[in-house]
Amino acid sequence: MANWLALAEQVLGGHELTDEEALAILECPDEELLLLLQGAYRIRSAYYGNKVKLNMIINAKSGLCPENCGYCSQSAVSTAPVKTYKMVDKETLLRGAEEAHRLRIGTYCIVASGRGPSDKEIDTVVSAVKEIKERFGLKVCACLGILKPEQVARLKEAGVDRYNHNINTSKQHHPNITTSHTYDDRVRTVETVKDAGLSPCSGVIIGMKETKRDVIDMARSLRALDADSIPVNFLHAIDGTPLAGTNELNPRYCLKVLALFRYMNPTKEIRIAGGREVNLRSLQPLGLYAANSIFVGDYLTTAGQEKSADYQMLEDLGFEIEFAPAPRAGVV
């Protein structure tokens, strides 16, 4: 039986997992799963205590995407029946921020489909973010695709705190998922926002026919990228997408993946993201012994669990919601 708590202490001492240790986590026998999570929680609690960060998405632009990502219901190759609309107006973004503030959401995520935003779309986001900061002081994360350097600068100046651009999978597996952009395109975008002084957010989607070696490469790549926040999505296969019918995951393996990302990226925000409800199912609460962040509410084109169930889950776990909005303009 592996001594997972001892490994956790080594990680807290600065040890970086070897490939063999990482694989052992993914292949942890089910009867050792709680011991593995005990080690993950030892690391998590050292940096985050019993606090949980809440995030909420607004789907600011839906569908109409020219990319061919195999997992996405909004892509050009998807036949899934999803709502399609252009960038919503400023007032809609503000209403979403108001709801996020009411729900004690720490980070409000403005997400738009497409390869990258037009300057007009940047105008809308910039105008909204300035007012969101003034009225609610929320932390704002934008996820708008591949950016030009001048667009990054405008978002930074407006008050955007964080930018999300997921690597999604390993470099080796990436061509099996999409060919309309490269893995390196995604990495360059993360590096661009880092260089501009925005907090980088980048994560993955698990369950897309990747190998365990791919999962280890993802976790290690995000460590190398030094992403501050790492959303771990679990594939919610949607009819009409190329990955429709894919069903490779079970709740116990999902927990092992979350543990791996915690052991590999001990100081980082690990967020249980899309597919949480359909893949972790009744084991959702256990995921928060490794992760320290979740999305509340619906995702882009799929429904999340009822908000009240999430808050009840956190209360039952004895975890504290971390709600510390950024200072409003002019307030110290």
Secondary structure, 3 states (H helix, E strand, C coil): CCCHHHHHHHHHCCCCCCHHHHHHHHCCCHHHHHHHHHHHHHHHHHHHCCEEEEEEEEEEEECCCCCCCCCCCCCCCCCCCCCCECCCCHHHHHHHHHHHHHCCCCEEEEEECCCCCCHHHHHHHHHHHHHHHHHCCCEEEEECCCCCHHHHHHHHHHCCCEEECCCECCCCCHHHHCCCCCHHHHHHHHHHHHHCCCEEECCEEECCCCCHHHHHHHHHHHHHHCCCEEEEEECCCCCCCCCCCCCCCCHHHHHHHHHHHHHHCCCCEEEECCCHHHHHHHHHHHHCCCCCEEECCCCCCCCCCCHHHHHHHHHHHCCEEECCCCCCCCCC
